[in-house]
Amino acid sequence: MNKYTLKVLGVLCGLVLGSCSTVQKAVVEPVDYVNPYMGNISHLLVPTYPTMHLPNGMLRVYPERDDYTGVRLRGLPVAVTSHRGSSAFSLSPYQGPASGLQSVIRYSYDREKITPYSYYVYLDEQEMDVHYGLSSQAALYEINFGRQEDTYLVVSSRQGQLDWDGKALSGYQELANNTRIYVYIEPETQPTEVSVLHEGKLSAGTSATGREASLVIEYPASQQSVRLRYGISFIDAAQARQNMLREVAGKSIADLQTVARKQWNEALGKINIAGGSPDERTVFYTSLYRTFERPVNITEDGRYFSAFDGKVHKADRNFYTDDWIWDSYRAHHPLNVLIDPAKEEDILNSFVLMAQQMDEFWLPTFPEITGDSRRMNSNHGVPTLLDAWRKGLRNFDLKAGYEAAKNAITEKTLAPWSAAPAGELDRFYKEKGYIPALRPGEKEYIPEVHSFERRQAIAVTLGTAYDQWALAGIADELGYREDAKFFQEKSYNYRHLFNPKTGFFHPKDSTGNFIEPFDYKFAGGMGARDYYGENNAWTYQWDVQHNVADLISLMGGREAFLKNLDQLFEEPLGRSKFDFYAQLPDQTGNVGQFSMANEPSLHIPYLYNYAGQPWKTQKMIRFLVDTWFRNDLMGVPGDEDGGGMSAFVVFSQLGFYPVTPGMPVYNIGSPVFEKAVLDLGNGKHFTIIAKNYDPAHKYIQSARLNGKEWNKAWFSHEDISNGGELELTMGLKPNKNWGTAVEAAPPSLQK
């Protein structure tokens, strides 16, 4: 049987006739489990989108509407420029009097069907069938008209230019930072006329420029269907045409969908699962599909446009961007390391190239199509480099990466959402080891501090301490002993803000005094940004991923640590939901003060493993995944940032998780499936087996790793890198003795 295929056989026995016939049902492959609509209605902020694309493909498309509940489409999408971006170009087919034309037409729609590689929709008022197939940088629309009326196709660029050359339409849309996305659209049937549409009126011409630049392609009423092939590019329109010719010329919708389906099954088939319910398999493969949304490979025929220096470069390997590292370093990159190491090496090589292309040789923090937006806080590209290296990946320049990472931490300001050089805030951090916080009512005076994002004093201090631990690790790998010692010492800077009286990380002012009185739930303004970042103190109480053992000591030992951890999941909101979410809209998916909806929380349920209660990790992981990630329209609890949160689901359903990227170990949780096999990309496989499998058996009774008895709630990457097997015997009730010994705790930075 093909490893990507699950064949379901139904046996119908005719007892009266004494015969038995076997009926083979349709083949079910991994991509068939993907539900792009999962999470399309948000709990509060940004929903997921039903995105069509190839794995890490440059061309991404989804229907644009107000939200999933919107009853009208805003034209037909041609390309989106980022995971949360709107369509770069819009295609609007229309039949009727020319007076009804608009630059972008809003459609009533019905019978929509989306897969990762295909799109179908019926525009009921216009009586049109729309079919769509795509490749990595090009696509094909087929539109069938239900009426015999004058037919128009309106193509719009939101801000740019469009031109008709007698055969095809080409143009661009302006993006930020002197970046453009280009399009080349070739109709299979030549139109009778091409006109300019401006403010609802047609005029003669073949070129449109500016806001909502729109050209109209006209066909006679006898035209029954139209096919349009197009390509996109970040280099120029000629390259967009070449991308179209290479990928979709002479191909049908069925051809494209067949090839794309195969590519998706190959990508999703890197992890093969058995057991679990249909909904659990859908949640798993939908989450895995989300991890292929970003970053995107923007290499076009051996070249790529880099917004980091505004130039077109030759490429001898794939160049990736649009990687929101603050989210993706936690689980998304470690997942790549496991199942697609060659791709991860290309991604990390891209990080280094970005740094080299910028005026300042700084590792990027939030690389997008339009360059490094410097969003969020800290620079978690640093542990991403270390994580890959310590897990055996070598095809990137670690030395250059280290220099860029070191510069990013020491020469760039630590102020969130800023690309300014280091200033007074950074000098204070260098001297005192923490970011000073303003007292309530104290006016901001540091120019590089963002007016909305604020100082985020605790979040920046803790995040930078983690980054400096990673810098120490890279320095050690490179043999830079003095740097390693220096940054290792700095990695303890979180201690400066720990309040032993309360067990929380507590902001201090510039004189070294804790700001009091203080409310750990609500102090800090919108998103608690004066002191934390999107989440309150209850989340950042656990933000010491590199040294959990020391956090346990700071809290007073295992018993106190466990008490605090239990309280996190039990502590009430403290205000009405209306008031709580008005201030903390990112902190949805609550279980007590724990927020399943934001990435800083993802590692927290695994922390019971460090303090002798792995059975509670098993309990909480199963509860959280089952509760908050479901096969329905509200099945994602918060912002799913192109794979950042979904990778947590993938790992957690498999039964393990990388709590500390940069430290080559995995914490054991509770597997959802009876068996899972990971293709490690080196010809080897890692298998997780749940013995005594039953959906209700969430607790580990005993374990064997590579055939040997295993009494630790963690294992190393080395244990599985050349293939391995983790066998977990499961049960209905917890074994409170397994993995509890102090010496069985997962590794942490030594004191």
N, C-alpha and C positions, 0 to 999 in steps of 0.2 A: 504494500500500500504506500502511495506517495506520502511523505512525512507531513505535508501540508493538508492532508485530506482526512476527513472523518466520514466514513461511509456508514450510513444508518440503514440497516436491513429490517424490513418488516415482514414477518412470516404470517401468512393467512392460511389457516388450516381448515379445510372443509371436512368436518367430522362425519357428516352424513354420507358424503361421497367417498370418504376414506382417502382423500388426496390432500396434498399440501403444496402450496405454491409460494415461491419467494419473490417478493417485490422489492426492487432496489430504489430507494428514494433518491432525491436530488443530492448531489455531493455538497457537503457543507465544508467550506474552507475558512481559514482565519478571517479574511476580509468580510465574510458574510455575517460575522458576529458584530462588526463595527456599527454602532448607531451614532451617526454624526449629530443627531438631534439631542443627545444626552447632555443636559445642562444648559440648553438654549434659553431657558427662562432663569434669570439670575435670582438669587436670594435677596440681593440688594444692589451690588455694583455690576461689574462687567460679566456678561454671560459667556458661554462658549459659543462658537460659530460652527455651522455645518460646512466645514471647509473641504473643498475638493482640491487635491494636489497629489503629486507623486511624492514618495518619501524624500523629504528635505529638498523638494523641487522649488525652483524659483517662481514658477507660476502658481499662485494661490487664488482661489475664487470661492466666494460664497454669496448667496442671495442677500442683497442689501434691503433691509426693512427696518422699521423702528425697533422692533425686537421680534421674538418668535411669534408673539401674539398679533403682530401687525398684519393687517389684511391686504396690504398692497406692497408690491415689489417696486423698488426704485430702479427701473430699467433692468437690463440683464448685465451682470458683471462681466468684465473682461480681465481685470487683474486687481488684486489688492497689494498695497506696498508694505504692509506690516500686519501682524496678527490682529491688531485692533484697528487697523486703518480702514478707510472707506475705499470704494472702488476707484482705481486710478482713471479708468475710462468706463463709459457706459454705452451699451447698445440698446436702442429702443425701437423694435419693430412696430409698425402702425399701419392700419388700413382705415381709410375714411377720408373726409375732406381735409385739405391741407391746413385749414384754419384750426384743426385740433392738434397740430404738432407742437411739441414742447422739446426743449433741449434734453430733458430726461423725463420720460413718461412713467407715471405710477400706475401699476397694473393690479387689478384684481386677479387672483390666481387660485388654482385648484389642482388637486391630484399631483402635488409635488413629490418627487422621489429623488433622494440624494444618497449616493454612496461616496466613498473617498475618491472614486475615479470617474463618476458619471453624474449627470443631472438630467432630469426631465421635469417639465412643468407645463400645465395647460393654462393658458391665459384665457379665462372664460369669457370675459366681456369682448375681447378681441377675437376670440375663437381661433386661437393659434396653439399648435403643439411646438414645443421647443425641446430639442435634444442637444446634448453637449458631451463631448469627449475631449480629454486633454492629455498632454505630455508634460515634460519638465519645463519647457519654455515656449510652448505653442499649444494651440487648441483649435477646435472646430465646432461651430454652431450649425445646426440644421433647423430651419424654421419652416413649418408647414402652415399655410394660410387656409382658413376655413371659409372665407368669403371671397367673392370676386369684386373687389373694390381697388381703387388706386392704392398702391403699396409703397411704403416709405421705411427706410432704415435710418434712424438718427444715431450718429456716432458723436459722442461728446467727450471732450477733455475738460476737466474741472478748471484747470488753469494752465494753458499751454497753446499748442498749435496743431492744426490738422490740415493736410493737403491731399488733393486727388491728382494723380498723374496720368489719368486716362485708363489705368488698369487696376490700380490699388490705392488704398488710403493709407497714409502714414502720418506720424506726428509724435508728440511727446506731451507729458505733463510735468510741470515744475514741482519738484519736491524741495525739502529743506536743504541747506548747505550745498547749494549749486549742484544738486543731483537731479537727474531727470530719468523718467521711465519712458521708453519709446515703444511704439506699437506699429505694426505693419499688418494691414487687413486686406485680404484679397477675396472678393466675392467670386464664386464659381461661375455665376451668370453675370455678364456685364449689364450695368443699369442703363436705362434710357436717358437719365439725366442726373447730374449732381449739382446741388445748390448749397448755399450758406443759410443757416437758420440763426437768426438773432432776434431775441425778445419775441419769439413766436411768429416771426415773419420770414418768408423765404425770399432770397434775392440771388441773382446770378453770381457765380463765383465758384472757385475750387479751393479756396484757402480761408481758414478761420483762425483767429488768434484771440487770446485773452481769456477772461473768465467764462466758463461754460462754452468754450469754442466748439461749434457744432457744424458738421456737414450732414447733408441729407442725401441718401442714395435712393433714387426713385425707380419703381418698376410698374409695368402696366397691370391692369386688373386681372389679366389672364395668367399672371405669374402664380403658380401654385406653391412653390417652395423656393427657398434660398439657402445656399450653403456658404458660410464664410470661414475661411481659414485665416488664422492670425498668429503672429509671433510677438513676443515682447523682448526688450533688451534694456540694460542699463548703460550700454555703450553708445549705440546710435540706431537710427531707423534701418540702415543697411544690414546691421547685425540682426535686428529683429526679423527682417525678411529672410536672412540666412537661417535663423532658428526655425522659422516656419517651414522653409523648404526641407530642412534636415529632418524635422520631426513629424510633420503632418501632411506634407504634399502627397497627393495621390492616395491618401488613406481615407477610409470611411469612419463614421462614428464607431461602428462595431470593431474595426481594426484597432482603433485607439483604446477602446475600453478593454479589449482582450489583452493587449500588451500591458496596460496600466494595472489591470486586475492581477496579472502574473507578478508584476513588480511588487504590488502590495502584499501578495501572499508570500513572496520571498522575504520581504522585510518583516512582516508579522510572524512568519514561520520560523524566525530565529528563536522563538520560544514556543514550544509545543506543549499543550496542557491536556490533561485527561481528568475527568471527574468534574465536580462542581455542577451547579444548576445552569440552565441556559442563560439566565440573567447574570450570574456570576461570570460566565464566559464572555458575555457581552460587555460587562463592565471592564473586564480585563483587556480584551482586544481593542475596545474603544479607547481605553487609557493608553495602551501601547501605540495606537494610531496617533494620538495627540502628541506623543513624544517625537514624532517625525514631522511636526509642523515647523519646528525651528531647531537649529539654525538653518538657513537656506544656502544652497550651493549656487553662487552667482557666476560661476565660470562658464564662459561662452566661447566655444571653439578655441580653447587655449588662451583666452584673455578674460580679464574682468575689470570692471570699473570700480575703483576704490574711492569712496567718499572721504576716506581718511587723509588723502592728499589731493583728491580731485583729478586723478590721472588714470589712464587705462594701462594696465600692466599685463605682461605676458605671464602665463601660468603653466608650470610644469606639474602641478597638482591642484586639486580642487580648493577653491577659496570660499569660506563660509562666513556669513555675517547674520545679523538679526538674532542675537543670542542674549537674552536678558539674564545675565550671569547671577545676579542677586537671588534669582529664583532657581536657576538651572544647576548651580554648582552642587546643590544639596543632594539630588538624586538623579537628575537628568544626565549630567555628565558621567557619573559613576555607572549608570545603565549603559551608556555608549561604550565605556571602557570594557564592560563585560561582553556585550553582544556585537559590537561593531568597532573594535579597537582601531582599525585602519582609518575609519571615518573620524574617530576622535583625534587621532594624530593629525589629520588634516585640519581639524577645527583648531587645535592648539597651535599648529603652525600658522594658521590665519591670525590668531591673537598676536603672535610675535610680529608678523608682517604688519599688522595694523599699528602696533607700537612704533615700528621702524618708519612707517609712512607719515606719522603725525609729527608736527613741529617739535613737540615734547616727547621724549622717548618714555612714554608712560603706558603701562599695560591698560587696555580698555576695561571699563567696568560694565558698560551697557551698549555694546556695539550693535548698531542698527544699519539698515540700508543707507541711511543718510549720515553715517558716521557714529562716533561715540557720544551718546546723549548724556553720559555721566549721571544717569538717574540713580536713585536710591542712595544707600550709604555703604561705606567700606569698599574693598576691592577683592571680591571672592574669586576672581580669576587666579589669584595666587594659590589657594589650596587646590584649585582645579588642575593647575600644572603639576603640583606635588603629587596629587592623587594618581594621576596617570603614570607619572614616572615611577612611583613606588609600586605600582601594579604591573610594571614591566614594559610600558610603552616607551619607545625610544626615538621614533621618527619625527622629532621636532627639536628645536635648538633650546635646550634647557638653560644654557648659559645666557643667551640673549634674553630669554624669558625672565630669568632672574633679575637681570639688570633693569629690564622694563618694569618688573614688579617692585623692585626696591625703589626705583625712582617714583613710582606711583604712590608709594606709601610715605616716602620721605620728602619729596619735592612738590607734589601736588597737595592742595589743601584737603583736609579730611572732612571739611564741611560738605554735607549731603547736597547732591544735585548741583555741584559746582565743578567747573574745569579750571578754576583759578589756581595760581601757584600757592604754595604754602605761605601762611601769614601768621598773624598774632595767635590765632587759635591753635595752630600747629606747633608754634614755638612753646606754648603753654603745655601742650600734650607731651612734647619731647622732654620738657623739664620735669613736669609733675606726674605724668603717666595717666592723665585722664582729661576728658573734655569738660571744661567748667560750664556749669549751667547758670542761666540767669534766674534771679529770684522773681517771683510774681510781681508784675508791674515794672520790672527793670527793662529799659529800652535796649534793643539790639544795636550794637555799635561796630560789629565786625562786618566789613563790606562784602566778604565772600559768602556770608550766610544767606541762604535763600529766604525770601520774605514769607513764603508759605511753609516750606519744608523745615525751616528752623534749624536748631543745632543738633537735635536728636542726641543729646550728650551721652546717655547711657548706651544707646544702640551703637553709636560710633566708637565709643571706648571699647565695648565688648567685641564688636566686629573687627576692629583693628587689632586687638590683642590676638584674635584667632588668625588674622592675616599675618601677623608678625610671627606667630608660631609656625605658619607655613613657610614664611621666608627663612626662618631658622632651619627648617627641614630641607629646603632646596639648597641653602648654603652648605649644609652638612653633606648633602649628596655631591656637591661640587668641590668639596674639600676646603671651603672658605671657613676655617675654624673660628676666627675672630668674629666674623659676621654671625655665624651660627650661635655663638655664645651670647652676643649682644641681643639678637632678636629673640632668643630663647628667654632671656630675662624680661624683655618687654612683653612677652606673651602672658605674663602674670599681671598685667596692668588692670585687669578686671577686679583684682583684689582691692584696689584703691576705692572702689565705689560700693563694696559690699557692706551692708549695715548688719552687724552681728546681732543687734537687738531685734531686728524684724525678719532677717533671713532674705531680704530683697536687695537688689542693686538699686542704690538710692543716689540721686543726683547731689553733687556738691557744688558749692559756689567757688569762686576764684580764690577765696581765702582758706579753702579746705574744710568748710563746715557743711554738714548735711542741711539741705533746705527743709525746714520744718515750720509748721505742721505740713504733713504731706499725705496725699490720698493716692494709694497705689493703683486704684482703678481709674481715676478720672483726672488726675493732675496732668498738666502738659498741653492743654488745648486740643484742637482738632487732631484726631489720630494720635494724641499724646506726644506730638512731634517736638515739643520743647525738650523732652527728656528721652523719649523712646522713639518708635517709628512704626506707625500704622497700628501697632498693638500696645497694650499697656504693660505695666510692670509685672503682671502675673505671667505674661509670656516671656519677657526678658529675664525673669528670675532663673531661667534654665539655659541661657544663651552662652554656655561655656562648653561648646562641643568638644574642644580639644583637651579638656582637663576635667572631666566629670568627677573623677576621684577627688580632686581638690575642692570642687564644689560641695561634695559630700562632707568633706572635712570642715569647710567654712560654715556649713549649716549645723555642724555639731555631731556628725556621724550618721550612720545608716538609718537609725530609727527616726531622727529628726528629718532627714532628707525624705524618707518615705511618707512621713506625716505631711510634709509640705506638698509632696507630689499628689497624695490623695486629696488634699484640700483644694488643689488646683481644679480638679474635676468636679468638686462639690460646691465650691464657692459661688454664691448667687451673683447675678449681674449687678445688684446694688441699686439699680434704678429701673424704671420701666424700660421695656424694649425701645419705646419711642425715644427716650432720653439717651439710653445707652448707645444705640446705633446712630443717633444724630451726631454723636461725638466720635464714635469708633466704628465707622461703616465698613472697615476692612476686617473687623473682628467678628465675622458671622460664623455659622457652624459651631455654635457654642455647646460645650458640655461643661457646665460650671463656667469658669473663666478660661478654660482651654478653648482655643479657636481652631477648628479643623480647616478653616477657610483661608489661612494665610501661612506662607512658607516657614516663617520662624518657629512655628509650632510642630513641624513635621517629625522632628526627632524625639519630641518629648515623651510619647508613650513608650518608647524603647528604653527610657532611663531606669525603669524598674529593674532591668537586667543588671545594672551597675550596683544595686544596693541589696541584692539577695532575694528579690521577688519577681523572677522572670515570668511566673504564672500570671501576674497582673499585666505584664506587657502583652502576653498572649490574649488575655481577656479584653484589654482595652483596644488592641489593634483590630480584633474581629468585630468588636462593637462599633468602633469608629468607621471602619470601612463599610460594614453592613448598613449603618445608619445614614451615612452622608454621601456615599457613592452608589448610585442606583441607576438602573436602566429606565430612566424616565426624564422628562423635560426639566425637572429641577434636581437632577441627580448629581450635581456638583455643587458643593457648599459655598464656594467663593470664586475669586478670580483664578481661572486656570490659564496660566501665562505660557501657552504654547508648549506644554509638556512639563513645566516645573512642578506642578502639583500631581499631575497624572503619573509621573514616574514613581512617586510615593505609593500610589495604588498598585502599580505593577510590582514593585518590590514587595509590598506588604501582602498582596495576595499570593505571591510565590513563597513567602515565609521568612524573608530576611531583609535587612535594610542597612545602608551605610551611614551610620550616625555621624561619623567624623570624616568627611572627605579629606584626603591627605594622609590618613592613617589607614593602611591596607587591611582593614578588618570589617566584618559584617556582624550586626546583631541578629539573633534569631528571634522570629516572632511566632506566627501561627499560620501555617499554609492553608489556603482555601481549597486547593485542588489535590486530588489523590496522587497525581504525578505531574511533574513539570520538567522539561528538558530544555536547557539553554545551550544554543550553539555559540561557543566562545570565539568563533572566528579564526581559530587556529587548527581546525580539524578535531578539536576536543569538545567534550560536552560535560556540563554540570547538571546532575539530576537531583531533584528533591522528591522524595517519596514519603507519603503520609500513610503509614501502616495503621491498620484498624480504622480505616477511613470511614467517616460518617460526617455529614454536615454539622452535627451538633458536637462533634469531638474537636474542640478547639484547644485542648490542653495537652502539652507534651508530657508523656509518661517516662520516656527514655529516648536516647538518641544514639546513632552510630554515624561516624564520619569516615568515609573511605574504608568501611569495614571494621572500624575500631570503636569501642564504646566511647561515648562523648558526653561529658557532664558539664559542659560550659555552654552558656547562652550566646556564644559567638564563635566565629571561625575566621581564619585569615584568608586573604586573597591567594596566598601561596598554596593553601590547602586545596584550592579548586582550579588554579590557573592552567594546569595541565590535564584537566578533566577530574571529575570527582563525583561523589555521591553522598548526599546527606539524607539519612533515613530517620524519620521522626515517628515514633510510635505514639499515637494520639489516644485521648480518652475523654470521657464526659466530665470528669472532675479533675481539678488541678493536682499535680504532684508538687507539693510545696517543698520538696527536698531537692528536686532536680535543678542544677545550676546555681545553687544558693551560696556556695562557699565563697569567702572573701577572695581566695586565690582564683576563683572561676570567673570573676568579674571581667568584663571587656577591658582592654588596655586603655590607659589614659596617659597623658604627659606626666612624667615622673616629677616629683617635687624637687 
